[in-house]
Amino acid sequence: MPDSKMDETKKKKKKTAECCGYPISIFFIVVNEFCERFSYYGMRAVLVLYFRYFLLWDDDLATSIYHAFVALCYLTPILGAIIADSWLGKFKTIIYLSIVYAVGQVVMAVSTIHDITDANRDGTPDNFTLHIALSMLGLVLIALGTGGIKPCVAAFGGDQFQEHQSRQLNTFFSVFYLCINAGSLLSTLITPVLRAQECGIHTQQQCYPLAFGVPAALMVVSLVVFIAGSGMYTKTAPEGNIMGSVCKCIWFALNNRFRHRSDIYPKREHWMDWAEEKYDKLLIAQIKMVLKVLFLYIPLPMFWTLFDQKGSRWTLQATTMTGDFGGFVLQPDQMQTVNPILILTLVPIMDRIIFPLIKKCGLNFSPLKRMTVGMLFAATAFIAAALVQMEIDKTLPNFPSSSESQLKVVNMHSESLIVTVPSQEPLLIGSFESSPDYITFDQQDIRLAFNTTPEINKDLSLIKGSRQTLIIPSEPAEMYLKEDIKSKPKEGKNAVRFVNGWTAYLNITNLESSLQPSETSNYTLVSQGMRKFTLTDGIQSCEFSRKFGFGSSYTFLIPSDLFSTDCESIKEIEDMQPNSVHMALQIPQYFLITTGEVMFSVTGLQFSYSQAPKNMKSVLQAGWLCTNAVGNIIVLIVAELGKLPKQWAEYVLFASLLVAVSIIFSIMAYFYTYIDPAEIEAEILKQQETDPDKKKKKETLEMEEKENEQEIKQTKI
Ligand SMILES: CC(C)[C@H](NC(=O)[C@H](C)N)C(=O)O
């Protein structure tokens, strides 16, 4: 860094106003972070639902685009860091990219207003292409904004502290993390409630504009708060195209090393020292610092690979559990809020009690050791998840394997039937009853015999890997097969269907279309709690209510005396039991992963700041965030594509991988020596002042640059 600039920074630092030992300016930064994270997590909380139920994408497309967006949000920090460290400085970068971010959120909110294209006023958009284009544009702008400012805000916060405030600096990173999680917690709770409201100009629909609009407003607030603190910040000036110089310097070192590969040349301590002929010692030292830390980051994505499965695998696991806590009911995706709640309690406990206690015991719990222990905690969380999965597996129905077929028989006939099934005892099925459970067959082609007069023999061709029900209507000869669900219903919901034994068509609430006599409806999904169905044939009607748990499936048999019994004679067949393992069993795994997160992530954030040279603080923050992006991409590729047959085995595999990675990381950490970049930089600057070679090197560099420019000009001519 040029001496004049360094003096300038020092002078500015002296002026910062303090409160309780902290620079006042950090107040604006942490509030800004809180609002920004509210905006980000709030929007994320309803994004998949928007894709699924507004844009009407299927599950696979919705989740793929969602994960791709999250990965992009953690890749763009590199761009933000380059802009900040090389061109605009952190302050301006945060302002400009926050504007991009806020615009993105507004575009996203506009894309969710169905009325803008709903010319026929039927409640659904007429021009999906416009909504898709707007939302994709919004998401790209958001990813650019959120990712771009992320490395700058943390590093900019760190820049506000002076040398004597190192204790406060560490506390700042913890408070910063608390704000992230407070924002995340509140928005994850609030935005789904906003979405559930109804709004619209011509027709009332789920209120996505409000669910996306509030995060957009919070982003504007975040920007205003940040600008409000303008007069108080310590702003370090960017030092030209630092990334360009770094790349050129590394390229030169590699080239020079290759040119001097013969043994006749004396070895140098580090391969970067081969840039000494041309580049400043300070720049070389700074690059060495950054490369050392980036090398150490190589194993870290594995932590995020496990961490990010909270939102996917663990939420899916929760859908196979029950969330009835007596006084309140927790939905499977709400279980994720346990993470920020625990962060809000664990960070102060760790900071105020655990870490000081460890220090008092004389143990050196260095940052890299903390991170290793954090990884081990995350691995144990996955072992806990595997144990919970084993408990769940005991309660899950016996679903058919890919080579098997399963069959159930439902008798809607007015008399009992004896059904002869291959390699089974004959089944006696009462009128309006079903066979006790699914019968599993290794073969697909089977023949059933019924004791009707005349006897019926039926050849069935079952579907491999499927569950089917054979419905025998009042006229047994018209029996037919209906395909059943073969996995737990999504999101902890309950799958219900009706078989119409009434003599006329029926309209039933929640069903897509009316049900003809003897027909079986498709499944409809209903949430947990008391649900009411109204059945009507256009003349008479009655109501049927039932309380549902989580993850069950029922076939309701409608009898011929439906209206005379006021719907009470409807018979239920339980195709799939409701979930019985309680979601509270997931708390230990959430506790373990969050403890791991506090040790790993909060420490990593501090470490990335403290070990970075002054002019590359944002770059190293971006490198740290990139480990998160890579982790997300691994989840996408490995976890989504390469499923193991048993879910618990997959959890154990991930836990083992993380243990292996943490061992490698601890070995790498053992050889890492902590540095004080400011001290090293000052030392080199001092040495250079007395170094006669320095001037010469600078002159050579300037001459080469001029020659390059001339060459470019000539080529243009
Ligand atoms: C991605 C980071 C780990 C961080 N997330 C959290 O703190 C979660 C909410 N516990 C973030 O910066 O969003």
The ligand as a Gaussian input file, in Angstrom:
#p B3LYP/6-31G(d) Opt

LIG

0 1
 C      -24.659000     -18.928000       5.237000
 C      -24.203000     -18.484000       6.558000
 C      -23.799000     -19.680000       7.385000
 C      -25.229000     -17.650000       7.304000
 N      -26.359000     -18.457000       7.697000
 C      -26.724000     -18.613000       8.953000
 O      -26.185000     -18.063000       9.871000
 C      -27.906000     -19.553000       9.241000
 C      -29.215000     -18.820000       9.139000
 N      -27.767000     -20.095000      10.543000
 C      -25.637000     -16.452000       6.448000
 O      -24.783000     -15.580000       6.256000
 O      -26.772000     -16.376000       6.021000

